[in-house]
Amino acid sequence: MRVKVRLFAVLRERAGSETVELELADGATVRDAIDAVSFADGVPVLMAVNREVAAEDVVLAPGDELALIPPVSGGAIHTEPLSVDALVERVRDPRAGAVVTFSGVTREVDFLDYEAYTEMAAEQIDVIVADAIERHGLCRAAADHRVGRVELGEPSVIVATSAPHRDAAFAGAREIIDEIKARVPIWKREEGEWIHPA
């Protein structure tokens, strides 16, 4: 059976392509697919089958899309500059007594390059935001992330939350940015190296 494998960051560069096609035996697993690509050797990866996080023992079916995702950092993914004001407008709510924003900006270097598994990243940001709204009793919340070149001082990610009280708004914003950094398939290149932005 034929399986399409999507690659990102260091794996894409090693393979020289964004995708590879594998011919695997019927009943092959995610682990079998990983073993079939030598350029993944030594790179810890998160696996996703058809945009859902998957374990190594998941059995693949013909036509599946397997994504091999290097360690991730951290909703919408944008190629244009982000706007804090626009994000604040998205979270305004008459019930809210507090609106909190966070901007992660490029520092110490002239620019950073960001790359994402865009479709999966946007879906995961949506889940992270929805979870934070429910857990912290937020009125609204939103998060945007840049891809491409982000110049010194420009935001690469912004988060906004609104809540009846400031404690919840701050806690929700903190959870969202921490979860984006930990779970969303977005990478940055700094001084020629793809790294995990902690």
C-alpha positions as CSV (number, residue, x, y, z in Angstrom):
1,M,0.0,0.0,0.0
2,R,1.0,3.6,-0.6
3,V,1.3,6.1,2.2
4,K,2.2,9.8,2.0
5,V,4.6,11.1,4.6
6,R,4.7,14.9,5.3
7,L,8.0,16.3,6.7
8,F,8.8,19.5,8.5
9,A,11.9,21.5,9.6
10,V,15.0,19.4,10.0
11,L,13.4,16.3,8.4
12,R,12.2,18.3,5.4
13,E,15.7,19.6,4.9
14,R,17.3,16.1,5.3
15,A,14.9,14.6,2.8
16,G,15.1,17.6,0.4
17,S,11.3,17.4,0.1
18,E,8.2,18.3,2.0
19,T,6.7,14.9,1.3
20,V,7.8,11.4,0.4
21,E,5.7,8.4,-0.7
22,L,6.3,5.0,0.9
23,E,5.3,1.6,-0.4
24,L,4.5,-0.5,2.7
25,A,3.1,-3.9,3.3
26,D,-0.6,-4.3,4.2
27,G,-0.9,-4.0,8.0
28,A,2.2,-1.8,8.3
29,T,2.3,0.5,11.4
30,V,3.5,4.0,12.0
31,R,6.8,2.5,13.4
32,D,7.3,0.5,10.1
33,A,7.0,3.8,8.2
34,I,9.5,5.5,10.4
35,D,11.9,2.6,10.0
36,A,11.6,3.0,6.3
37,V,13.0,6.5,6.2
38,S,16.6,6.8,7.1
39,F,16.6,10.6,7.4
40,A,14.5,10.3,10.6
41,D,17.3,8.4,12.4
42,G,18.2,10.1,15.7
43,V,15.3,12.7,15.5
44,P,12.6,12.3,18.2
45,V,9.3,12.8,16.4
46,L,5.6,13.2,17.2
47,M,3.5,11.2,14.7
48,A,0.2,12.2,13.3
49,V,-2.0,10.1,11.0
50,N,-4.6,12.2,9.1
51,R,-3.9,15.1,11.4
52,E,-4.5,13.1,14.6
53,V,-1.7,12.4,17.0
54,A,-0.9,8.7,16.7
55,A,1.2,6.1,18.5
56,E,3.8,3.9,16.9
57,D,1.6,0.8,16.8
58,V,-1.2,2.5,14.8
59,V,-1.9,0.5,11.7
60,L,-1.8,2.5,8.5
61,A,-4.4,2.2,5.7
62,P,-3.9,2.9,2.0
63,G,-4.0,6.7,1.3
64,D,-3.3,7.7,4.9
65,E,-1.2,10.8,5.5
66,L,1.5,10.3,8.1
67,A,3.2,13.4,9.4
68,L,6.6,13.2,11.2
69,I,6.8,16.2,13.4
70,P,10.1,17.1,15.1
71,P,10.0,18.5,18.7
72,V,7.5,21.3,18.7
73,S,7.2,24.7,20.1
74,G,4.9,27.1,20.1
75,G,-5.9,29.5,16.4
76,A,-4.7,30.9,13.4
77,I,-1.5,30.8,11.5
78,H,-0.5,33.9,9.6
79,T,2.1,34.9,7.0
80,E,1.5,38.6,7.6
81,P,2.4,40.7,10.8
82,L,0.2,40.0,13.8
83,S,-2.0,42.6,15.4
84,V,-2.6,42.7,19.2
85,D,-5.5,45.2,18.6
86,A,-7.2,42.8,16.2
87,L,-6.9,39.9,18.7
88,V,-8.2,42.0,21.5
89,E,-11.3,42.8,19.4
90,R,-11.9,39.1,19.0
91,V,-12.0,38.5,22.8
92,R,-14.0,41.6,23.9
93,D,-17.1,40.6,25.8
94,P,-19.6,42.6,27.9
95,R,-19.2,40.1,30.8
96,A,-15.4,40.7,30.9
97,G,-13.8,42.8,33.6
98,A,-10.3,41.8,32.5
99,V,-8.5,41.5,29.1
100,V,-5.0,40.1,29.1
101,T,-2.6,39.9,26.2
102,F,0.7,38.2,25.7
103,S,3.1,38.9,22.8
104,G,6.2,36.8,22.1
105,V,8.6,38.9,20.1
106,T,11.9,38.3,18.3
107,R,14.8,39.4,20.4
108,E,18.6,39.5,20.2
109,V,18.8,38.5,16.5
110,D,17.8,40.4,13.4
111,F,15.1,38.0,12.5
112,L,13.7,34.4,13.0
113,D,12.2,32.1,10.5
114,Y,9.1,30.1,11.5
115,E,7.6,27.0,9.9
116,A,4.5,25.1,10.7
117,Y,2.4,22.1,9.9
118,T,-0.3,24.7,9.2
119,E,-3.5,22.6,9.2
120,M,-2.6,20.6,12.3
121,A,-1.2,23.7,14.1
122,A,-4.4,25.7,13.6
123,E,-6.6,22.8,14.8
124,Q,-4.4,22.2,17.9
125,I,-4.5,25.9,18.8
126,D,-8.3,25.8,18.5
127,V,-8.4,22.9,21.0
128,I,-5.9,24.6,23.4
129,V,-8.0,27.8,23.4
130,A,-11.3,25.9,23.9
131,D,-9.8,23.9,26.8
132,A,-8.5,27.1,28.5
133,I,-11.9,28.8,28.1
134,E,-13.6,25.9,29.8
135,R,-11.0,25.3,32.5
136,H,-10.6,28.9,33.6
137,G,-14.2,30.2,33.0
138,L,-13.0,32.7,30.3
139,C,-15.4,34.8,28.4
140,R,-13.3,34.4,25.2
141,A,-9.8,33.6,24.1
142,A,-7.7,33.7,20.9
143,A,-4.2,33.0,19.7
144,D,-2.4,33.8,16.5
145,H,1.1,32.6,15.3
146,R,3.3,33.8,12.5
147,V,5.1,31.7,10.0
148,G,7.9,33.0,7.7
149,R,10.4,35.7,8.5
150,V,9.7,37.7,11.7
151,E,11.9,40.7,12.2
152,L,13.5,41.9,15.4
153,G,10.9,43.3,17.8
154,E,7.9,41.9,15.9
155,P,5.5,39.4,17.5
156,S,5.7,35.8,16.4
157,V,2.8,34.8,18.7
158,I,0.1,36.6,20.5
159,V,-2.5,35.4,22.9
160,A,-5.5,37.3,24.3
161,T,-8.1,36.3,26.9
162,S,-11.0,37.9,28.6
163,A,-12.7,36.9,31.8
164,P,-14.9,38.4,34.6
165,H,-11.8,38.7,36.8
166,R,-8.0,39.2,36.2
167,D,-6.8,36.0,37.9
168,A,-8.7,33.8,35.4
169,A,-7.6,36.0,32.4
170,F,-3.9,35.8,33.4
171,A,-4.1,32.0,34.2
172,G,-5.9,31.3,30.9
173,A,-3.3,33.3,28.8
174,R,-0.4,31.6,30.6
175,E,-1.9,28.1,29.9
176,I,-2.5,28.9,26.2
177,I,1.0,30.1,25.5
178,D,2.6,27.3,27.5
179,E,0.5,24.7,25.6
180,I,1.2,26.2,22.2
181,K,4.9,26.1,23.0
182,A,4.7,22.4,24.2
183,R,2.2,20.9,21.7
184,V,1.7,22.9,18.4
185,P,3.9,21.8,15.4
186,I,5.7,25.1,14.8
187,W,9.5,25.5,14.7
188,K,11.8,28.4,14.5
189,R,15.2,28.6,12.7
190,E,17.8,30.7,14.6
191,E,21.3,31.2,13.1
192,G,20.7,28.4,10.6
193,E,19.5,25.8,13.1
194,W,15.9,24.6,13.6
195,I,15.4,24.7,17.4
196,H,12.7,24.1,20.0
197,P,11.7,27.5,21.3
198,A,11.4,27.0,25.0
